[in-house]
Amino acid sequence: MLEHISPTPQNVLAVKAVGKITEEDYRSVLIPAIEDQIAAQGKARFVYVIGPEFDSFALGAMVQDALLGLHHWRDLERLAVVTDRDWIANAMRLFAPLIPAQTRIFDAGQLNEALAWAAA
C-alpha cells in the first residue's frame, strides 16, 4: 500500500511504501496525487519512502511506475528516494542520469532532510 506522508511542505508530495505495492496503489494513490500536483504547480516534487515497512513491488506496480515516468517524463522537478534497501538505491543511481528531474537518495531516517531538499 502507498500511504501519504504528512505534514509536508506545501509544494511536496510524499508517500511511504508499506507491504506489497500493487498496480491499484499506483492507479488510486500515486498517479492521481502526482497529476494533481502537476496541474496545480506545473511540475511535481516527490519524496518516495521505501523503508523497513516495504516488502515488494507487484509486476503491475512496476509497469505503472514505468508508464508514469514515461507519461510525465518532463513534469517531475525533484525526486527524493528515502530507503534502507541497497537495490533501490543502486537502481536509482543507475537510472538517475536518464531522468530529467533532479534526483537524490537519502538514507532511511533522513525523511526531514529529503522533504527540505525536495521543497528547496
Biopython code that builds the backbone (N, CA, C, O; Angstrom):
import numpy as np
from Bio.PDB.StructureBuilder import StructureBuilder

atoms = [
    (1, "MET", "N", (0.841, -1.167, 0.000)),
    (1, "MET", "CA", (0.000, 0.000, 0.000)),
    (1, "MET", "C", (0.888, 1.233, 0.000)),
    (1, "MET", "O", (2.015, 1.192, 0.495)),
    (2, "LEU", "N", (0.390, 2.315, -0.547)),
    (2, "LEU", "CA", (1.073, 3.599, -0.527)),
    (2, "LEU", "C", (0.310, 4.519, 0.408)),
    (2, "LEU", "O", (-0.900, 4.697, 0.273)),
    (3, "GLU", "N", (1.027, 5.100, 1.354)),
    (3, "GLU", "CA", (0.414, 5.999, 2.330)),
    (3, "GLU", "C", (0.978, 7.397, 2.145)),
    (3, "GLU", "O", (2.188, 7.579, 2.008)),
    (4, "HIS", "N", (0.080, 8.394, 2.142)),
    (4, "HIS", "CA", (0.529, 9.782, 2.108)),
    (4, "HIS", "C", (1.239, 10.104, 3.409)),
    (4, "HIS", "O", (0.818, 9.668, 4.481)),
    (5, "ILE", "N", (2.303, 10.859, 3.312)),
    (5, "ILE", "CA", (3.037, 11.326, 4.481)),
    (5, "ILE", "C", (2.650, 12.776, 4.711)),
    (5, "ILE", "O", (2.634, 13.579, 3.779)),
    (6, "SER", "N", (2.340, 13.104, 5.948)),
    (6, "SER", "CA", (2.047, 14.494, 6.278)),
    (6, "SER", "C", (2.497, 14.749, 7.706)),
    (6, "SER", "O", (2.544, 13.817, 8.510)),
    (7, "PRO", "N", (2.820, 15.959, 8.032)),
    (7, "PRO", "CA", (2.799, 17.124, 7.145)),
    (7, "PRO", "C", (4.030, 17.145, 6.235)),
    (7, "PRO", "O", (5.073, 16.567, 6.540)),
    (8, "THR", "N", (3.864, 17.828, 5.120)),
    (8, "THR", "CA", (4.963, 18.057, 4.186)),
    (8, "THR", "C", (4.924, 19.519, 3.772)),
    (8, "THR", "O", (3.900, 20.181, 3.942)),
    (9, "PRO", "N", (6.022, 20.034, 3.229)),
    (9, "PRO", "CA", (5.948, 21.369, 2.640)),
    (9, "PRO", "C", (4.848, 21.388, 1.574)),
    (9, "PRO", "O", (4.591, 20.377, 0.920)),
    (10, "GLN", "N", (4.215, 22.524, 1.409)),
    (10, "GLN", "CA", (3.056, 22.633, 0.518)),
    (10, "GLN", "C", (3.353, 22.191, -0.910)),
    (10, "GLN", "O", (2.473, 21.667, -1.592)),
    (11, "ASN", "N", (4.575, 22.395, -1.363)),
    (11, "ASN", "CA", (4.909, 22.085, -2.757)),
    (11, "ASN", "C", (5.491, 20.687, -2.951)),
    (11, "ASN", "O", (6.033, 20.387, -4.015)),
    (12, "VAL", "N", (5.385, 19.824, -1.931)),
    (12, "VAL", "CA", (5.993, 18.493, -1.993)),
    (12, "VAL", "C", (4.947, 17.416, -1.740)),
    (12, "VAL", "O", (4.147, 17.516, -0.810)),
    (13, "LEU", "N", (4.964, 16.397, -2.574)),
    (13, "LEU", "CA", (4.162, 15.190, -2.376)),
    (13, "LEU", "C", (5.084, 14.128, -1.802)),
    (13, "LEU", "O", (6.182, 13.913, -2.315)),
    (14, "ALA", "N", (4.643, 13.462, -0.738)),
    (14, "ALA", "CA", (5.457, 12.405, -0.135)),
    (14, "ALA", "C", (4.577, 11.201, 0.158)),
    (14, "ALA", "O", (3.483, 11.330, 0.707)),
    (15, "VAL", "N", (5.076, 10.024, -0.219)),
    (15, "VAL", "CA", (4.371, 8.778, 0.074)),
    (15, "VAL", "C", (5.351, 7.754, 0.626)),
    (15, "VAL", "O", (6.553, 7.799, 0.364)),
    (16, "LYS", "N", (4.790, 6.828, 1.401)),
    (16, "LYS", "CA", (5.566, 5.747, 2.003)),
    (16, "LYS", "C", (5.027, 4.428, 1.491)),
    (16, "LYS", "O", (3.816, 4.206, 1.465)),
    (17, "ALA", "N", (5.936, 3.552, 1.082)),
    (17, "ALA", "CA", (5.576, 2.210, 0.629)),
    (17, "ALA", "C", (5.492, 1.285, 1.840)),
    (17, "ALA", "O", (6.434, 1.182, 2.625)),
    (18, "VAL", "N", (4.345, 0.614, 1.978)),
    (18, "VAL", "CA", (4.117, -0.308, 3.090)),
    (18, "VAL", "C", (3.643, -1.640, 2.516)),
    (18, "VAL", "O", (2.683, -1.680, 1.745)),
    (19, "GLY", "N", (4.310, -2.727, 2.887)),
    (19, "GLY", "CA", (3.914, -4.044, 2.393)),
    (19, "GLY", "C", (4.214, -4.192, 0.920)),
    (19, "GLY", "O", (5.225, -3.693, 0.425)),
    (20, "LYS", "N", (3.323, -4.885, 0.216)),
    (20, "LYS", "CA", (3.470, -5.104, -1.223)),
    (20, "LYS", "C", (2.762, -3.978, -1.967)),
    (20, "LYS", "O", (1.594, -3.688, -1.703)),
    (21, "ILE", "N", (3.473, -3.346, -2.896)),
    (21, "ILE", "CA", (2.920, -2.250, -3.679)),
    (21, "ILE", "C", (2.315, -2.839, -4.951)),
    (21, "ILE", "O", (2.964, -3.591, -5.677)),
    (22, "THR", "N", (1.049, -2.477, -5.205)),
    (22, "THR", "CA", (0.306, -3.054, -6.319)),
    (22, "THR", "C", (0.020, -2.022, -7.402)),
    (22, "THR", "O", (0.221, -0.821, -7.218)),
    (23, "GLU", "N", (-0.452, -2.522, -8.527)),
    (23, "GLU", "CA", (-0.896, -1.651, -9.617)),
    (23, "GLU", "C", (-1.992, -0.716, -9.125)),
    (23, "GLU", "O", (-2.000, 0.466, -9.471)),
    (24, "GLU", "N", (-2.909, -1.228, -8.330)),
    (24, "GLU", "CA", (-4.007, -0.407, -7.806)),
    (24, "GLU", "C", (-3.487, 0.722, -6.920)),
    (24, "GLU", "O", (-4.061, 1.811, -6.917)),
    (25, "ASP", "N", (-2.417, 0.485, -6.174)),
    (25, "ASP", "CA", (-1.820, 1.553, -5.366)),
    (25, "ASP", "C", (-1.384, 2.710, -6.255)),
    (25, "ASP", "O", (-1.600, 3.876, -5.923)),
    (26, "TYR", "N", (-0.776, 2.384, -7.372)),
    (26, "TYR", "CA", (-0.352, 3.435, -8.297)),
    (26, "TYR", "C", (-1.562, 4.137, -8.903)),
    (26, "TYR", "O", (-1.607, 5.366, -8.955)),
    (27, "ARG", "N", (-2.536, 3.364, -9.358)),
    (27, "ARG", "CA", (-3.700, 3.947, -10.033)),
    (27, "ARG", "C", (-4.575, 4.784, -9.105)),
    (27, "ARG", "O", (-5.123, 5.803, -9.525)),
    (28, "SER", "N", (-4.711, 4.365, -7.846)),
    (28, "SER", "CA", (-5.640, 5.061, -6.947)),
    (28, "SER", "C", (-4.969, 6.077, -6.029)),
    (28, "SER", "O", (-5.637, 6.975, -5.516)),
    (29, "VAL", "N", (-3.668, 5.952, -5.815)),
    (29, "VAL", "CA", (-2.995, 6.854, -4.876)),
    (29, "VAL", "C", (-1.951, 7.722, -5.584)),
    (29, "VAL", "O", (-2.084, 8.945, -5.628)),
    (30, "LEU", "N", (-0.931, 7.097, -6.129)),
    (30, "LEU", "CA", (0.223, 7.851, -6.601)),
    (30, "LEU", "C", (-0.040, 8.648, -7.872)),
    (30, "LEU", "O", (0.258, 9.842, -7.922)),
    (31, "ILE", "N", (-0.583, 8.018, -8.882)),
    (31, "ILE", "CA", (-0.788, 8.722, -10.155)),
    (31, "ILE", "C", (-1.715, 9.921, -9.994)),
    (31, "ILE", "O", (-1.373, 11.003, -10.470)),
    (32, "PRO", "N", (-2.883, 9.781, -9.339)),
    (32, "PRO", "CA", (-3.729, 10.967, -9.161)),
    (32, "PRO", "C", (-3.042, 12.074, -8.353)),
    (32, "PRO", "O", (-3.202, 13.254, -8.665)),
    (33, "ALA", "N", (-2.286, 11.705, -7.329)),
    (33, "ALA", "CA", (-1.624, 12.714, -6.500)),
    (33, "ALA", "C", (-0.564, 13.470, -7.295)),
    (33, "ALA", "O", (-0.460, 14.692, -7.186)),
    (34, "ILE", "N", (0.219, 12.754, -8.089)),
    (34, "ILE", "CA", (1.241, 13.422, -8.903)),
    (34, "ILE", "C", (0.578, 14.289, -9.968)),
    (34, "ILE", "O", (1.016, 15.415, -10.205)),
    (35, "GLU", "N", (-0.464, 13.784, -10.607)),
    (35, "GLU", "CA", (-1.140, 14.581, -11.635)),
    (35, "GLU", "C", (-1.811, 15.812, -11.036)),
    (35, "GLU", "O", (-1.847, 16.861, -11.679)),
    (36, "ASP", "N", (-2.342, 15.709, -9.824)),
    (36, "ASP", "CA", (-2.906, 16.885, -9.144)),
    (36, "ASP", "C", (-1.815, 17.915, -8.867)),
    (36, "ASP", "O", (-2.027, 19.113, -9.053)),
    (37, "GLN", "N", (-0.659, 17.453, -8.426)),
    (37, "GLN", "CA", (0.430, 18.381, -8.139)),
    (37, "GLN", "C", (0.928, 19.055, -9.419)),
    (37, "GLN", "O", (1.216, 20.251, -9.416)),
    (38, "ILE", "N", (1.029, 18.310, -10.489)),
    (38, "ILE", "CA", (1.448, 18.890, -11.766)),
    (38, "ILE", "C", (0.430, 19.929, -12.230)),
    (38, "ILE", "O", (0.809, 21.002, -12.700)),
    (39, "ALA", "N", (-0.851, 19.618, -12.101)),
    (39, "ALA", "CA", (-1.895, 20.566, -12.502)),
    (39, "ALA", "C", (-1.828, 21.844, -11.672)),
    (39, "ALA", "O", (-2.047, 22.935, -12.198)),
    (40, "ALA", "N", (-1.531, 21.722, -10.400)),
    (40, "ALA", "CA", (-1.508, 22.882, -9.509)),
    (40, "ALA", "C", (-0.217, 23.686, -9.618)),
    (40, "ALA", "O", (-0.244, 24.911, -9.500)),
    (41, "GLN", "N", (0.915, 23.015, -9.841)),
    (41, "GLN", "CA", (2.214, 23.679, -9.766)),
    (41, "GLN", "C", (2.999, 23.691, -11.070)),
    (41, "GLN", "O", (4.007, 24.389, -11.180)),
    (42, "GLY", "N", (2.550, 22.931, -12.052)),
    (42, "GLY", "CA", (3.288, 22.833, -13.303)),
    (42, "GLY", "C", (4.313, 21.712, -13.310)),
    (42, "GLY", "O", (4.561, 21.106, -14.352)),
    (43, "LYS", "N", (4.904, 21.434, -12.170)),
    (43, "LYS", "CA", (5.889, 20.355, -12.009)),
    (43, "LYS", "C", (5.650, 19.693, -10.656)),
    (43, "LYS", "O", (5.060, 20.289, -9.755)),
    (44, "ALA", "N", (6.115, 18.453, -10.528)),
    (44, "ALA", "CA", (5.958, 17.721, -9.270)),
    (44, "ALA", "C", (7.290, 17.640, -8.538)),
    (44, "ALA", "O", (8.356, 17.513, -9.142)),
    (45, "ARG", "N", (7.191, 17.717, -7.227)),
    (45, "ARG", "CA", (8.321, 17.473, -6.324)),
    (45, "ARG", "C", (7.883, 16.319, -5.442)),
    (45, "ARG", "O", (6.896, 16.425, -4.715)),
    (46, "PHE", "N", (8.621, 15.216, -5.506)),
    (46, "PHE", "CA", (8.138, 13.963, -4.947)),
    (46, "PHE", "C", (9.177, 13.313, -4.044)),
    (46, "PHE", "O", (10.347, 13.194, -4.409)),
    (47, "VAL", "N", (8.735, 12.894, -2.861)),
    (47, "VAL", "CA", (9.567, 12.126, -1.934)),
    (47, "VAL", "C", (8.930, 10.754, -1.790)),
    (47, "VAL", "O", (7.761, 10.638, -1.422)),
    (48, "TYR", "N", (9.699, 9.724, -2.081)),
    (48, "TYR", "CA", (9.222, 8.340, -2.042)),
    (48, "TYR", "C", (10.012, 7.607, -0.960)),
    (48, "TYR", "O", (11.225, 7.439, -1.080)),
    (49, "VAL", "N", (9.325, 7.173, 0.092)),
    (49, "VAL", "CA", (9.966, 6.466, 1.196)),
    (49, "VAL", "C", (9.761, 4.967, 1.002)),
    (49, "VAL", "O", (8.633, 4.476, 1.004)),
    (50, "ILE", "N", (10.855, 4.260, 0.837)),
    (50, "ILE", "CA", (10.832, 2.806, 0.659)),
    (50, "ILE", "C", (11.745, 2.239, 1.741)),
    (50, "ILE", "O", (12.934, 2.008, 1.521)),
    (51, "GLY", "N", (11.154, 2.022, 2.912)),
    (51, "GLY", "CA", (11.939, 1.642, 4.073)),
    (51, "GLY", "C", (11.610, 0.268, 4.602)),
    (51, "GLY", "O", (11.222, -0.621, 3.844)),
    (52, "PRO", "N", (11.762, 0.088, 5.905)),
    (52, "PRO", "CA", (11.615, -1.239, 6.503)),
    (52, "PRO", "C", (10.206, -1.822, 6.411)),
    (52, "PRO", "O", (10.038, -3.037, 6.513)),
    (53, "GLU", "N", (9.194, -0.979, 6.221)),
    (53, "GLU", "CA", (7.820, -1.483, 6.125)),
    (53, "GLU", "C", (7.477, -1.992, 4.728)),
    (53, "GLU", "O", (6.418, -2.586, 4.527)),
    (54, "PHE", "N", (8.364, -1.763, 3.767)),
    (54, "PHE", "CA", (8.161, -2.183, 2.380)),
    (54, "PHE", "C", (8.549, -3.650, 2.219)),
    (54, "PHE", "O", (9.570, -4.096, 2.744)),
    (55, "ASP", "N", (7.707, -4.403, 1.475)),
    (55, "ASP", "CA", (8.016, -5.803, 1.167)),
    (55, "ASP", "C", (8.464, -5.986, -0.277)),
    (55, "ASP", "O", (9.553, -6.500, -0.533)),
    (56, "SER", "N", (7.609, -5.559, -1.238)),
    (56, "SER", "CA", (7.924, -5.816, -2.640)),
    (56, "SER", "C", (7.013, -5.000, -3.544)),
    (56, "SER", "O", (6.026, -4.412, -3.103)),
    (57, "PHE", "N", (7.375, -4.982, -4.831)),
    (57, "PHE", "CA", (6.549, -4.395, -5.879)),
    (57, "PHE", "C", (5.927, -5.520, -6.686)),
    (57, "PHE", "O", (6.633, -6.429, -7.123)),
    (58, "ALA", "N", (4.624, -5.475, -6.891)),
    (58, "ALA", "CA", (3.976, -6.388, -7.826)),
    (58, "ALA", "C", (4.380, -5.978, -9.243)),
    (58, "ALA", "O", (4.731, -4.823, -9.483)),
    (59, "LEU", "N", (4.329, -6.916, -10.166)),
    (59, "LEU", "CA", (4.679, -6.622, -11.551)),
    (59, "LEU", "C", (3.859, -5.456, -12.090)),
    (59, "LEU", "O", (4.401, -4.576, -12.759)),
    (60, "GLY", "N", (2.562, -5.441, -11.808)),
    (60, "GLY", "CA", (1.703, -4.354, -12.273)),
    (60, "GLY", "C", (2.138, -3.001, -11.739)),
    (60, "GLY", "O", (2.015, -1.994, -12.436)),
    (61, "ALA", "N", (2.642, -2.962, -10.517)),
    (61, "ALA", "CA", (3.139, -1.709, -9.940)),
    (61, "ALA", "C", (4.382, -1.239, -10.686)),
    (61, "ALA", "O", (4.543, -0.045, -10.939)),
    (62, "MET", "N", (5.259, -2.175, -11.038)),
    (62, "MET", "CA", (6.463, -1.807, -11.783)),
    (62, "MET", "C", (6.101, -1.257, -13.161)),
    (62, "MET", "O", (6.716, -0.302, -13.635)),
    (63, "VAL", "N", (5.109, -1.860, -13.795)),
    (63, "VAL", "CA", (4.649, -1.375, -15.100)),
    (63, "VAL", "C", (4.065, 0.026, -14.952)),
    (63, "VAL", "O", (4.378, 0.910, -15.751)),
    (64, "GLN", "N", (3.223, 0.241, -13.944)),
    (64, "GLN", "CA", (2.627, 1.559, -13.724)),
    (64, "GLN", "C", (3.697, 2.600, -13.414)),
    (64, "GLN", "O", (3.587, 3.747, -13.848)),
    (65, "ASP", "N", (4.731, 2.214, -12.669)),
    (65, "ASP", "CA", (5.822, 3.130, -12.362)),
    (65, "ASP", "C", (6.524, 3.559, -13.647)),
    (65, "ASP", "O", (6.805, 4.742, -13.840)),
    (66, "ALA", "N", (6.804, 2.604, -14.519)),
    (66, "ALA", "CA", (7.450, 2.919, -15.791)),
    (66, "ALA", "C", (6.557, 3.803, -16.658)),
    (66, "ALA", "O", (7.034, 4.764, -17.261)),
    (67, "LEU", "N", (5.273, 3.487, -16.723)),
    (67, "LEU", "CA", (4.340, 4.293, -17.517)),
    (67, "LEU", "C", (4.201, 5.702, -16.960)),
    (67, "LEU", "O", (4.124, 6.668, -17.718)),
    (68, "LEU", "N", (4.170, 5.818, -15.646)),
    (68, "LEU", "CA", (4.104, 7.137, -15.015)),
    (68, "LEU", "C", (5.328, 7.955, -15.403)),
    (68, "LEU", "O", (5.215, 9.130, -15.753)),
    (69, "GLY", "N", (6.493, 7.331, -15.339)),
    (69, "GLY", "CA", (7.715, 8.022, -15.718)),
    (69, "GLY", "C", (7.726, 8.450, -17.173)),
    (69, "GLY", "O", (8.176, 9.551, -17.489)),
    (70, "LEU", "N", (7.239, 7.603, -18.058)),
    (70, "LEU", "CA", (7.182, 7.951, -19.481)),
    (70, "LEU", "C", (6.153, 9.037, -19.760)),
    (70, "LEU", "O", (6.413, 9.966, -20.526)),
    (71, "HIS", "N", (4.992, 8.918, -19.140)),
    (71, "HIS", "CA", (3.911, 9.884, -19.380)),
    (71, "HIS", "C", (4.259, 11.272, -18.840)),
    (71, "HIS", "O", (3.901, 12.284, -19.442)),
    (72, "HIS", "N", (4.945, 11.314, -17.725)),
    (72, "HIS", "CA", (5.277, 12.600, -17.090)),
    (72, "HIS", "C", (6.788, 12.829, -17.076)),
    (72, "HIS", "O", (7.340, 13.342, -16.102)),
    (73, "TRP", "N", (7.437, 12.448, -18.154)),
    (73, "TRP", "CA", (8.887, 12.498, -18.290)),
    (73, "TRP", "C", (9.470, 13.839, -17.855)),
    (73, "TRP", "O", (10.450, 13.875, -17.110)),
    (74, "ARG", "N", (8.888, 14.920, -18.304)),
    (74, "ARG", "CA", (9.433, 16.250, -18.019)),
    (74, "ARG", "C", (8.648, 16.997, -16.937)),
    (74, "ARG", "O", (8.917, 18.171, -16.683)),
    (75, "ASP", "N", (7.702, 16.346, -16.313)),
    (75, "ASP", "CA", (6.857, 17.004, -15.315)),
    (75, "ASP", "C", (7.367, 16.861, -13.892)),
    (75, "ASP", "O", (6.777, 17.422, -12.968)),
    (76, "LEU", "N", (8.433, 16.133, -13.700)),
    (76, "LEU", "CA", (8.990, 15.929, -12.366)),
    (76, "LEU", "C", (10.188, 16.857, -12.208)),
    (76, "LEU", "O", (11.133, 16.809, -12.995)),
    (77, "GLU", "N", (10.137, 17.702, -11.181)),
    (77, "GLU", "CA", (11.224, 18.655, -10.952)),
    (77, "GLU", "C", (12.288, 18.092, -10.008)),
    (77, "GLU", "O", (13.487, 18.195, -10.271)),
    (78, "ARG", "N", (11.829, 17.497, -8.910)),
    (78, "ARG", "CA", (12.741, 16.898, -7.931)),
    (78, "ARG", "C", (12.170, 15.574, -7.456)),
    (78, "ARG", "O", (10.972, 15.452, -7.201)),
    (79, "LEU", "N", (13.047, 14.584, -7.342)),
    (79, "LEU", "CA", (12.669, 13.259, -6.857)),
    (79, "LEU", "C", (13.660, 12.840, -5.786)),
    (79, "LEU", "O", (14.851, 12.681, -6.052)),
    (80, "ALA", "N", (13.155, 12.661, -4.572)),
    (80, "ALA", "CA", (13.974, 12.167, -3.464)),
    (80, "ALA", "C", (13.474, 10.779, -3.096)),
    (80, "ALA", "O", (12.272, 10.562, -2.939)),
    (81, "VAL", "N", (14.395, 9.851, -2.962)),
    (81, "VAL", "CA", (14.053, 8.497, -2.528)),
    (81, "VAL", "C", (14.740, 8.264, -1.186)),
    (81, "VAL", "O", (15.959, 8.385, -1.060)),
    (82, "VAL", "N", (13.929, 7.927, -0.191)),
    (82, "VAL", "CA", (14.431, 7.630, 1.151)),
    (82, "VAL", "C", (14.325, 6.123, 1.321)),
    (82, "VAL", "O", (13.227, 5.568, 1.292)),
    (83, "THR", "N", (15.472, 5.455, 1.498)),
    (83, "THR", "CA", (15.426, 3.998, 1.517)),
    (83, "THR", "C", (16.543, 3.389, 2.349)),
    (83, "THR", "O", (17.611, 3.975, 2.528)),
    (84, "ASP", "N", (16.260, 2.199, 2.847)),
    (84, "ASP", "CA", (17.273, 1.380, 3.505)),
    (84, "ASP", "C", (17.588, 0.150, 2.656)),
    (84, "ASP", "O", (18.295, -0.754, 3.102)),
    (85, "ARG", "N", (17.068, 0.120, 1.448)),
    (85, "ARG", "CA", (17.255, -1.019, 0.540)),
    (85, "ARG", "C", (18.352, -0.695, -0.466)),
    (85, "ARG", "O", (18.216, 0.226, -1.271)),
    (86, "ASP", "N", (19.435, -1.457, -0.414)),
    (86, "ASP", "CA", (20.549, -1.213, -1.333)),
    (86, "ASP", "C", (20.125, -1.326, -2.789)),
    (86, "ASP", "O", (20.575, -0.544, -3.626)),
    (87, "TRP", "N", (19.260, -2.295, -3.104)),
    (87, "TRP", "CA", (18.893, -2.485, -4.507)),
    (87, "TRP", "C", (18.074, -1.312, -5.034)),
    (87, "TRP", "O", (18.155, -0.986, -6.218)),
    (88, "ILE", "N", (17.284, -0.672, -4.168)),
    (88, "ILE", "CA", (16.531, 0.522, -4.581)),
    (88, "ILE", "C", (17.514, 1.670, -4.828)),
    (88, "ILE", "O", (17.435, 2.347, -5.853)),
    (89, "ALA", "N", (18.432, 1.886, -3.897)),
    (89, "ALA", "CA", (19.425, 2.951, -4.047)),
    (89, "ALA", "C", (20.279, 2.725, -5.296)),
    (89, "ALA", "O", (20.556, 3.667, -6.038)),
    (90, "ASN", "N", (20.694, 1.487, -5.527)),
    (90, "ASN", "CA", (21.502, 1.187, -6.712)),
    (90, "ASN", "C", (20.716, 1.394, -8.000)),
    (90, "ASN", "O", (21.263, 1.897, -8.980)),
    (91, "ALA", "N", (19.450, 1.017, -8.012)),
    (91, "ALA", "CA", (18.607, 1.254, -9.192)),
    (91, "ALA", "C", (18.462, 2.753, -9.450)),
    (91, "ALA", "O", (18.507, 3.195, -10.598)),
    (92, "MET", "N", (18.288, 3.530, -8.386)),
    (92, "MET", "CA", (18.190, 4.986, -8.548)),
    (92, "MET", "C", (19.491, 5.557, -9.116)),
    (92, "MET", "O", (19.458, 6.407, -10.006)),
    (93, "ARG", "N", (20.617, 5.100, -8.612)),
    (93, "ARG", "CA", (21.906, 5.580, -9.141)),
    (93, "ARG", "C", (22.055, 5.230, -10.626)),
    (93, "ARG", "O", (22.593, 6.015, -11.407)),
    (94, "LEU", "N", (21.579, 4.059, -10.998)),
    (94, "LEU", "CA", (21.668, 3.610, -12.384)),
    (94, "LEU", "C", (20.794, 4.455, -13.306)),
    (94, "LEU", "O", (21.231, 4.860, -14.383)),
    (95, "PHE", "N", (19.552, 4.722, -12.881)),
    (95, "PHE", "CA", (18.597, 5.402, -13.749)),
    (95, "PHE", "C", (18.582, 6.919, -13.601)),
    (95, "PHE", "O", (18.029, 7.603, -14.462)),
    (96, "ALA", "N", (19.166, 7.465, -12.547)),
    (96, "ALA", "CA", (19.136, 8.914, -12.319)),
    (96, "ALA", "C", (19.649, 9.728, -13.507)),
    (96, "ALA", "O", (19.051, 10.755, -13.827)),
    (97, "PRO", "N", (20.733, 9.313, -14.178)),
    (97, "PRO", "CA", (21.191, 10.108, -15.321)),
    (97, "PRO", "C", (20.189, 10.161, -16.480)),
    (97, "PRO", "O", (20.289, 11.032, -17.344)),
    (98, "LEU", "N", (19.241, 9.248, -16.501)),
    (98, "LEU", "CA", (18.249, 9.214, -17.576)),
    (98, "LEU", "C", (17.000, 10.020, -17.249)),
    (98, "LEU", "O", (16.141, 10.214, -18.109)),
    (99, "ILE", "N", (16.899, 10.484, -16.025)),
    (99, "ILE", "CA", (15.709, 11.207, -15.566)),
    (99, "ILE", "C", (16.007, 12.699, -15.627)),
    (99, "ILE", "O", (16.997, 13.145, -15.047)),
    (100, "PRO", "N", (15.171, 13.490, -16.317)),
    (100, "PRO", "CA", (15.453, 14.917, -16.412)),
    (100, "PRO", "C", (15.313, 15.665, -15.088)),
    (100, "PRO", "O", (15.806, 16.787, -14.967)),
    (101, "ALA", "N", (14.665, 15.082, -14.112)),
    (101, "ALA", "CA", (14.492, 15.727, -12.806)),
    (101, "ALA", "C", (15.784, 15.656, -12.000)),
    (101, "ALA", "O", (16.640, 14.805, -12.241)),
    (102, "GLN", "N", (15.905, 16.569, -11.040)),
    (102, "GLN", "CA", (16.974, 16.452, -10.054)),
    (102, "GLN", "C", (16.613, 15.288, -9.140)),
    (102, "GLN", "O", (15.482, 15.204, -8.660)),
    (103, "THR", "N", (17.552, 14.401, -8.899)),
    (103, "THR", "CA", (17.285, 13.239, -8.051)),
    (103, "THR", "C", (18.311, 13.178, -6.930)),
    (103, "THR", "O", (19.450, 13.623, -7.066)),
    (104, "ARG", "N", (17.860, 12.609, -5.820)),
    (104, "ARG", "CA", (18.771, 12.418, -4.693)),
    (104, "ARG", "C", (18.280, 11.251, -3.851)),
    (104, "ARG", "O", (17.077, 11.064, -3.664)),
    (105, "ILE", "N", (19.227, 10.469, -3.347)),
    (105, "ILE", "CA", (18.918, 9.324, -2.495)),
    (105, "ILE", "C", (19.266, 9.697, -1.058)),
    (105, "ILE", "O", (20.329, 10.256, -0.786)),
    (106, "PHE", "N", (18.354, 9.380, -0.148)),
    (106, "PHE", "CA", (18.565, 9.629, 1.275)),
    (106, "PHE", "C", (18.474, 8.308, 2.018)),
    (106, "PHE", "O", (17.715, 7.417, 1.637)),
    (107, "ASP", "N", (19.257, 8.193, 3.080)),
    (107, "ASP", "CA", (19.186, 7.009, 3.928)),
    (107, "ASP", "C", (17.889, 7.018, 4.719)),
    (107, "ASP", "O", (17.313, 8.075, 4.976)),
    (108, "ALA", "N", (17.436, 5.833, 5.101)),
    (108, "ALA", "CA", (16.277, 5.726, 5.988)),
    (108, "ALA", "C", (16.579, 6.561, 7.225)),
    (108, "ALA", "O", (17.704, 6.558, 7.723)),
    (109, "GLY", "N", (15.589, 7.265, 7.711)),
    (109, "GLY", "CA", (15.794, 8.147, 8.850)),
    (109, "GLY", "C", (16.099, 9.576, 8.450)),
    (109, "GLY", "O", (16.209, 10.444, 9.316)),
    (110, "GLN", "N", (16.239, 9.844, 7.159)),
    (110, "GLN", "CA", (16.525, 11.194, 6.683)),
    (110, "GLN", "C", (15.321, 11.817, 5.976)),
    (110, "GLN", "O", (15.479, 12.597, 5.037)),
    (111, "LEU", "N", (14.134, 11.472, 6.427)),
    (111, "LEU", "CA", (12.928, 11.999, 5.787)),
    (111, "LEU", "C", (12.890, 13.521, 5.835)),
    (111, "LEU", "O", (12.591, 14.155, 4.823)),
    (112, "ASN", "N", (13.183, 14.121, 6.981)),
    (112, "ASN", "CA", (13.124, 15.581, 7.080)),
    (112, "ASN", "C", (14.091, 16.245, 6.117)),
    (112, "ASN", "O", (13.759, 17.261, 5.506)),
    (113, "GLU", "N", (15.280, 15.685, 5.975)),
    (113, "GLU", "CA", (16.253, 16.222, 5.032)),
    (113, "GLU", "C", (15.750, 16.082, 3.598)),
    (113, "GLU", "O", (15.920, 16.992, 2.786)),
    (114, "ALA", "N", (15.137, 14.953, 3.291)),
    (114, "ALA", "CA", (14.597, 14.733, 1.944)),
    (114, "ALA", "C", (13.475, 15.715, 1.636)),
    (114, "ALA", "O", (13.412, 16.269, 0.539)),
    (115, "LEU", "N", (12.591, 15.928, 2.602)),
    (115, "LEU", "CA", (11.494, 16.881, 2.403)),
    (115, "LEU", "C", (12.035, 18.288, 2.188)),
    (115, "LEU", "O", (11.556, 19.008, 1.311)),
    (116, "ALA", "N", (13.027, 18.686, 2.978)),
    (116, "ALA", "CA", (13.613, 20.021, 2.828)),
    (116, "ALA", "C", (14.283, 20.170, 1.467)),
    (116, "ALA", "O", (14.139, 21.206, 0.817)),
    (117, "TRP", "N", (15.015, 19.145, 1.029)),
    (117, "TRP", "CA", (15.666, 19.207, -0.273)),
    (117, "TRP", "C", (14.629, 19.293, -1.393)),
    (117, "TRP", "O", (14.777, 20.093, -2.317)),
    (118, "ALA", "N", (13.592, 18.480, -1.314)),
    (118, "ALA", "CA", (12.563, 18.482, -2.361)),
    (118, "ALA", "C", (11.848, 19.823, -2.433)),
    (118, "ALA", "O", (11.451, 20.254, -3.516)),
    (119, "ALA", "N", (11.681, 20.480, -1.305)),
    (119, "ALA", "CA", (10.960, 21.753, -1.260)),
    (119, "ALA", "C", (11.809, 22.929, -1.723)),
    (119, "ALA", "O", (11.265, 23.952, -2.139)),
    (120, "ALA", "N", (13.130, 22.803, -1.659)),
    (120, "ALA", "CA", (14.035, 23.934, -1.945)),
    (120, "ALA", "C", (13.999, 24.351, -3.404)),
    (120, "ALA", "O", (14.702, 25.282, -3.797)),
]
sb = StructureBuilder()
sb.init_structure("model")
sb.init_model(0)
sb.init_chain("A")
sb.init_seg("    ")
for serial, (resi, resn, name, xyz) in enumerate(atoms, 1):
    if name == "N":
        sb.init_residue(resn, " ", resi, " ")
    sb.init_atom(name, np.array(xyz, "f"), 0.0, 1.0, " ", f" {name:<3s}", serial, name[0])
structure = sb.get_structure()
